[in-house]
Amino acid sequence: MDRLATTFTGLNFVNPFILASAPPTESKRKILRAFEAGWGGVVTKTIGLHPVENVAGPKTIYQRASDIKPYVSRMKREDTVSHSSWNWELISDQPLDIWLPDLEEIKTTYPDRMVIASIMAGAGNDEEMENWRKLASACIDVGCDAIELNMSCPHMDRKDMGANIANDEEIIRSILKAVTSAVNVPIWVKLTPSTAKLVDAAGAAYEAGASSISLCNTFPSLPLMDPETMKFEVEVDGLVTSGGLGGLAILHQALQRVSDISKAFPDKAISGIGGIRGFREAFNFIVHGAGNLQVCTAAMEEKGSGGVGVDLIQELKHDLNDYLERKEYSSIEEIRGLARERIVEHSKVRRKSGNYNGGYSLAS
Ligand SMILES: Cc1cc2nc3c(=O)[nH]c(=O)nc-3n(C[C@H](O)[C@H](O)[C@H](O)COP(=O)(O)O)c2cc1C
């Protein structure tokens, strides 16, 4: 029995693990290597029509935790473990006309693996809506299986792009209207976790035709400053800006966001992202309702794999299969969403005494 195979948003995945939109999926070479290693799919590094210009310094750093000081730092030290990635990298700098033949070759070489094209344009006028349509149609015409709309990039000054638009239900609907009118494939929408209106944004996206919500992109955050040198651990000319935290450090927050969406829309699909390094983290996303799992930082950090997680995917597949077999589950669908009803309001959790009034004891 093939316990790893899943159907998600109508697409057949040989296993539920895919590489998230990021450096591991930034080129044909890396994606082919990832498929050779066994990943079930990829979301391409986000493709746009606007040229990008990255910062004049490192785009990503890896922060590690240790028992000795400094506890969290990018500094190379003995006996550290991965804590997080921090990045301020923009979307792909490879233009669409280079991507298209590459995507076609990738799909022809690995027809059984799912290729989801991540795309991004602006908002607020017909020209930008046409850009979304153009990007989506071009990627689907060369064989991509689905589209992921990037409404979550945290590194944009432009107010009509990335995470800046994920609070605006009208814009979410208008982009989905444009894209669903252009292509007839599953549309995933990647939202930013950094909004108090996440459930509303997801609701608007589902209602406007999204097949799935992808959660989470990185969390807006700052790198640390060294008290001795007064330098940030990453900076350009002494300056830094809000970048994105990924990796283990965001796992629990990502699970909470996925749980919120899953509880609000139990029948809808969710692709879980944020801090997955092994089976246990993946398991947690599944029991909160995710039917597909995306990985970025852990794959990038794996040494000797060219940053695509060659050993990681073997381990993920082995450990998930072993678990399903031992517990006699036929697929992840049998455990998906199992934790949903156990996430409740504070008042539903038993108290030491019966006196609880939404935050304070009635007796006090
Ligand atoms: C260097 C870097 C670049 C990224 N670029 C993109 C991107 O172009 N588009 C996108 O949707 N997400 C991008 N992401 C976010 C990841 O896809 C993912 O959502 C995030 O890193 C959380 O997953 P993780 O904890 O497994 O790293 C990027 C992340 C990193 C670290």
The ligand as a MOL file (V3000), in Angstrom:
LIG
                    3D

  0  0  0     0  0            999 V3000
M  V30 BEGIN CTAB
M  V30 COUNTS 31 33 0 0 0
M  V30 BEGIN ATOM
M  V30 1 C 15.7950 33.2430 1.6280 0
M  V30 2 C 14.3080 33.0530 1.5460 0
M  V30 3 C 13.6280 33.4740 0.4050 0
M  V30 4 C 12.2470 33.3180 0.3010 0
M  V30 5 N 11.5930 33.7040 -0.8300 0
M  V30 6 C 10.2610 33.5230 -0.9550 0
M  V30 7 C 9.5830 33.8500 -2.1630 0
M  V30 8 O 10.1690 34.2860 -3.1580 0
M  V30 9 N 8.2430 33.6490 -2.2100 0
M  V30 10 C 7.5270 33.1420 -1.1510 0
M  V30 11 O 6.3120 32.9630 -1.2580 0
M  V30 12 N 8.1520 32.8080 0.0020 0
M  V30 13 C 9.4910 32.9740 0.1180 0
M  V30 14 N 10.1330 32.5940 1.2770 0
M  V30 15 C 9.3540 32.0420 2.4100 0
M  V30 16 C 9.3650 30.5150 2.4310 0
M  V30 17 O 8.7410 29.9870 1.2780 0
M  V30 18 C 8.6330 29.9590 3.6750 0
M  V30 19 O 7.2990 30.3960 3.6260 0
M  V30 20 C 9.2560 30.4090 4.9860 0
M  V30 21 O 10.6690 30.3880 4.9280 0
M  V30 22 C 8.8030 29.5350 6.1630 0
M  V30 23 O 9.1860 28.1810 5.9760 0
M  V30 24 P 10.4460 27.5190 6.7570 0
M  V30 25 O 10.2000 27.7290 8.2170 0
M  V30 26 O 10.4460 26.0770 6.3420 0
M  V30 27 O 11.6370 28.2660 6.2970 0
M  V30 28 C 11.5340 32.7380 1.3940 0
M  V30 29 C 12.2230 32.3040 2.5260 0
M  V30 30 C 13.6050 32.4480 2.6170 0
M  V30 31 C 14.3220 31.9530 3.8620 0
M  V30 END ATOM
M  V30 BEGIN BOND
M  V30 1 1 1 2
M  V30 2 1 2 3
M  V30 3 2 2 30
M  V30 4 2 3 4
M  V30 5 1 4 5
M  V30 6 1 4 28
M  V30 7 2 5 6
M  V30 8 1 6 7
M  V30 9 1 6 13
M  V30 10 2 7 8
M  V30 11 1 7 9
M  V30 12 1 9 10
M  V30 13 2 10 11
M  V30 14 1 10 12
M  V30 15 2 12 13
M  V30 16 1 13 14
M  V30 17 1 14 15
M  V30 18 1 14 28
M  V30 19 1 15 16
M  V30 20 1 16 17
M  V30 21 1 16 18
M  V30 22 1 18 19
M  V30 23 1 18 20
M  V30 24 1 20 21
M  V30 25 1 20 22
M  V30 26 1 22 23
M  V30 27 1 23 24
M  V30 28 2 24 25
M  V30 29 1 24 26
M  V30 30 1 24 27
M  V30 31 2 28 29
M  V30 32 1 29 30
M  V30 33 1 30 31
M  V30 END BOND
M  V30 END CTAB
M  END
